[in-house]
């Protein structure tokens, strides 16, 4: 949405001020809004085209030329973390299809700035920015912990993993750990999750993907920095340092405010929907978290919800999608190092 808006304004105004990009994402400094929007479009189009090339052979083998359209739809839906599919359930899908789909929505959830900076580092042109480090480390931690968590909790559950063969029982928890972070593809059937599996899914949905990515949620960097700051403050107090960057207390306060407001919104919406309808509290919290994170997974509450309850869920989706984008522009956390270090910024949700 922002990319197309920038394109429209850039074409009308000749690619105006780039200060907003330097303020929020210094790894993209030197780009005008118009040139950056074109780079984002080229990157997104290239990744989705590669996804189509990877998906098409298998889908066309089963469905003929219709499989090509299925590949285009699946690639676009996965990269943009939409969660829609027209090729049937995930649980019985070929492993190659799941791998490509997961790769697409993971890349889409990393954010262009981090990927651009990582590419520059691989080519020896750039140093890794703090934002890139936080996104990559946070994403890796969530993948590993989520995978292990789902495997441990759901391994013997006959409604999710218990009836699958050993290979699928090892692979599906990985897919299920990836998809709640706003991708929305249902890997094992969320209506059959145990209480622990449902709680883990709620946490992953609220955390979400990387800032300025195609995903929603509180954002990986926001949550990771808040956890690290709490840990350091509990041990020794004082300012938080991340490598050569010093993170001011005011920036951490902004992050805490963002997380606090988001959690209050989800909790209040959960209480209202729970009071209006005939749903369990756990299912209602799951539905509200999915709506705020723009995930698309459902525990069945939406199907049985009244018009008022659905309106509340729609409002949550709107706030979850527009809120992080707006706040990333207006309340980006500034990281100011001491005189002999770099000054940097890190976008938050």
C-alpha positions in Angstrom: 0.0 0.0 0.0 2.7 2.5 1.0 4.8 1.4 -2.0 2.0 2.3 -4.5 1.2 5.5 -2.6 4.9 6.5 -2.9 4.9 5.7 -6.6 1.8 7.8 -7.2 3.2 10.8 -5.2 6.7 10.3 -6.7 5.3 10.4 -10.2 3.3 13.5 -9.4 6.0 15.3 -7.5 9.2 14.1 -9.1 10.3 11.8 -6.3 10.3 14.2 -3.4 11.9 14.2 0.0 13.8 11.1 1.1 14.4 12.3 4.7 11.7 10.0 6.0 13.6 7.0 4.7 16.8 8.2 6.2 15.1 8.8 9.5 13.5 5.4 9.8 15.8 3.1 7.9 19.3 4.5 7.4 20.3 1.3 5.5 18.2 2.8 2.7 19.7 6.3 2.8 20.6 7.6 -0.6 17.3 6.5 -2.2 14.5 8.8 -3.1 11.0 7.6 -2.2 10.4 6.9 -5.9 13.6 4.9 -6.5 13.0 2.9 -3.3 9.5 2.1 -4.3 10.7 0.8 -7.6 13.3 -1.3 -5.9 10.7 -2.8 -3.6 8.4 -3.6 -6.5 11.3 -5.2 -8.4 12.3 -7.3 -5.4 8.8 -8.4 -4.6 8.1 -9.2 -8.3 11.3 -11.2 -8.6 10.7 -13.3 -5.5 7.1 -14.1 -6.5 8.2 -14.9 -10.0 10.8 -17.4 -8.6 8.0 -18.8 -6.4 5.9 -19.4 -9.5 8.7 -21.1 -11.3 9.3 -23.4 -8.3 5.6 -24.2 -7.8 4.4 -24.5 -11.3 5.9 -27.8 -12.4 4.3 -29.8 -9.6 1.0 -28.0 -9.8 0.8 -28.2 -13.6 1.6 -31.9 -13.4 -1.6 -32.4 -11.4 -3.9 -29.8 -12.9 -2.5 -28.9 -16.4 -2.4 -25.3 -17.4 -4.7 -24.4 -14.5 -1.8 -25.3 -12.3 0.1 -22.3 -13.6 -2.6 -20.0 -12.3 -2.6 -21.9 -9.0 1.2 -21.3 -8.8 0.7 -17.6 -9.4 -2.0 -17.4 -6.8 -0.1 -19.4 -4.2 3.1 -17.5 -4.7 1.5 -14.1 -4.3 -0.6 -15.2 -1.3 2.5 -16.7 0.4 4.9 -13.8 -0.2 2.4 -11.2 0.9 1.4 -13.2 4.0 -2.2 -13.4 2.9 -2.9 -17.1 3.8 -5.3 -17.9 1.0 -4.9 -21.1 -1.0 -6.8 -22.7 -3.8 -4.9 -26.0 -3.9 -6.5 -27.7 -0.9 -5.3 -28.5 2.7 -1.7 -28.0 3.8 -1.5 -31.2 5.9 -1.7 -33.5 2.8 0.3 -31.3 0.5 3.6 -32.4 -1.0 6.7 -31.5 1.0 8.1 -29.4 -1.9 5.0 -27.3 -2.0 5.2 -26.6 1.7 8.9 -25.8 1.5 8.4 -23.2 -1.3 5.4 -21.7 0.4 7.1 -21.4 3.7 10.2 -19.9 2.1 8.0 -17.2 0.4 6.2 -16.1 3.5 9.4 -16.1 5.6 11.2 -13.9 3.0 8.1 -11.6 2.8 8.1 -11.3 6.6 11.8 -10.2 6.8 11.3 -6.7 5.3 13.0 -5.2 2.3 15.5 -3.1 4.3 16.9 -6.1 6.2 17.2 -8.1 3.0 18.8 -5.2 1.1 21.3 -4.7 3.9 22.1 -8.4 4.1 22.7 -8.5 0.3 25.1 -5.6 0.7 26.9 -7.4 3.5 27.3 -10.6 1.4 28.7 -8.6 -1.5 31.1 -6.8 0.9 29.6 -3.4 0.4 27.8 -2.8 3.7 28.1 -3.6 7.4 25.1 -5.3 9.0 22.8 -2.7 10.5 21.3 -3.2 14.0 17.8 -3.5 12.4 19.0 -6.4 10.2 20.7 -8.1 13.1 17.6 -7.9 15.3 15.3 -9.2 12.5 17.5 -12.1 11.6 18.3 -13.2 15.1 14.7 -12.8 16.2 13.3 -14.7 13.3 15.8 -17.5 13.8 14.9 -17.8 17.5 11.2 -17.8 16.8 11.6 -20.5 14.1 13.6 -22.8 16.4 11.6 -22.3 19.5 8.3 -22.5 17.7 9.3 -25.6 15.9 10.4 -27.3 19.1 7.4 -26.0 21.0 4.8 -27.3 18.6 6.6 -30.7 18.2 6.7 -31.1 22.0 3.2 -30.0 22.7 1.3 -31.6 19.7 3.4 -34.7 19.0 0.8 -37.2 20.4 -2.3 -35.1 19.7 -4.5 -37.2 17.4 -6.3 -34.1 16.1 -3.1 -32.5 14.8 0.2 -34.4 14.6 -0.6 -37.8 16.2 -2.0 -39.5 13.1 0.8 -38.4 10.7 3.8 -40.4 9.7 7.1 -39.7 11.5 8.5 -37.5 8.6 5.3 -35.3 8.5 5.2 -35.2 12.3 8.7 -33.6 12.3 8.0 -31.2 9.3 4.5 -30.0 10.1 5.5 -28.4 13.5 8.1 -26.3 11.6 5.4 -25.1 9.1 3.0 -24.4 12.0 5.7 -22.4 13.8 6.2 -20.2 10.8 2.6 -19.6 9.7 1.1 -17.9 12.8 3.5 -15.0 12.3 0.9 -13.5 10.0 1.2 -16.0 7.0 -2.2 -17.6 7.9 -1.8 -21.0 6.3 -3.3 -23.6 8.6 -0.8 -26.4 8.8 -2.3 -28.9 11.3 -5.9 -27.6 11.9 -5.9 -25.0 14.7 -9.3 -26.1 15.9 -7.6 -29.3 17.1 -4.8 -27.7 19.0 -4.3 -28.4 22.6 -4.4 -25.6 25.1 -0.6 -25.3 25.0 -0.5 -25.3 21.2 -3.2 -22.6 21.1 -1.3 -20.5 23.6 1.9 -20.8 21.6 0.1 -19.8 18.4 -1.4 -16.7 20.2 2.1 -15.6 21.2 3.5 -16.1 17.7 0.6 -14.2 16.1 1.0 -11.3 18.5 4.8 -11.1 17.8 4.3 -11.2 14.0 7.0 -10.5 11.4 9.7 -7.9 10.7 9.0 -4.2 10.7 8.0 -2.7 7.3 7.5 -6.3 5.9 4.4 -7.8 4.4 3.4 -9.2 7.8 1.7 -7.7 10.8 1.8 -8.1 14.6 3.9 -6.3 17.1 7.1 -7.0 15.1 10.0 -9.2 15.9 12.5 -6.4 16.6 10.1 -4.6 18.9 9.5 -7.6 21.1 13.1 -8.8 21.1 14.5 -5.4 22.1 11.9 -5.1 24.9 12.8 -8.6 26.3 16.5 -7.8 26.1 16.0 -4.4 27.8 14.0 -6.0 30.6 16.6 -8.6 31.2 19.5 -6.1 31.3 17.6 -3.7 33.5 16.8 -6.5 36.0 20.4 -7.5 36.2 22.3 -4.2 36.4 20.3 -1.3 35.2 21.7 1.5 33.1 21.4 2.1 29.4 21.0 -0.8 26.9 23.9 -1.4 24.5 23.6 -3.4 21.4 27.1 -3.8 20.0 28.3 -0.2 19.3 24.8 1.3 19.5 23.4 2.7 22.7 19.6 2.6 23.0 18.2 5.6 25.0 15.6 5.0 27.7 13.1 7.1 25.7 13.3 4.7 22.8 12.6 1.8 25.1 9.7 3.7 26.6 8.2 4.1 23.1 8.6 0.4 22.5 6.9 -0.4 25.8 4.1 2.0 25.0 3.5 0.4 21.6 3.4 -3.1 23.1 1.2 -2.0 26.0 -1.4 -0.3 23.8 -1.5 -3.3 21.4 -2.0 -5.8 24.3 -4.7 -3.6 25.8 -6.6 -3.4 22.5 -6.5 -7.2 22.1 -7.5 -7.8 25.7 -10.4 -5.3 25.6 -11.7 -6.7 22.3 -11.5 -10.2 23.7 -13.5 -9.3 26.7 -16.2 -7.5 24.7 -16.6 -10.3 22.1 -16.5 -13.0 24.9 -19.3 -11.1 26.8 -21.4 -10.6 23.7 -21.2 -14.2 22.3 -21.2 -17.8 23.4 -17.5 -18.6 22.9 -14.8 -19.9 25.2 -12.4 -17.2 26.5 -9.4 -19.1 24.9 -11.0 -19.2 21.5 -12.0 -15.6 21.7 -8.5 -14.5 22.7 -7.1 -16.6 19.8 -9.5 -14.9 17.3 -8.7 -11.4 18.6 -5.0 -12.1 18.4 -5.3 -13.4 14.9 -7.3 -10.4 13.8 -4.9 -7.8 15.3 -1.9 -9.6 13.8 -3.8 -9.9 10.4 -3.0 -13.6 10.4 -6.2 -15.2 9.1 -6.2 -18.3 11.4 -9.5 -19.0 13.1 -10.7 -21.0 16.1 -14.3 -20.9 14.7 -15.4 -17.7 16.5 -15.8 -15.6 13.4 -18.1 -18.1 11.7 -20.5 -18.0 14.7 -20.0 -14.4 15.6 -22.8 -11.7 15.4 -22.5 -8.6 13.2 -21.3 -6.6 16.2 -18.6 -9.1 17.1 -17.4 -9.2 13.5 -17.3 -5.4 13.4 -15.0 -5.5 16.4 -12.7 -8.1 14.7 -12.7 -5.9 11.6 -11.7 -2.9 13.6 -8.9 -4.9 15.2 -7.6 -6.0 11.8 -7.7 -2.4 10.6 -5.8 -1.2 13.7 -3.3 -4.1 13.5 -2.5 -3.3 9.8 -2.6 0.5 9.7 -1.4 1.1 13.3 2.0 -0.5 12.9 2.6 1.2 9.6 1.7 4.6 10.9 3.6 4.2 14.1 6.7 3.0 12.3 6.8 6.4 10.5 5.8 8.6 13.4 7.3 6.8 16.4 10.4 5.1 15.1 12.8 4.4 17.9 16.1 6.3 17.6 19.3 4.7 18.7 22.0 7.2 19.4 25.5 5.9 20.2 28.2 7.7 22.1 30.5 10.1 20.2 32.8 7.4 18.9 30.0 5.1 17.6 27.4 5.2 14.8 24.0 6.7 15.2 21.2 4.5 13.9 17.5 4.0 13.9 15.3 0.9 14.2 11.7 0.9 13.1 9.2 -0.5 15.7 5.7 -1.7 15.3 
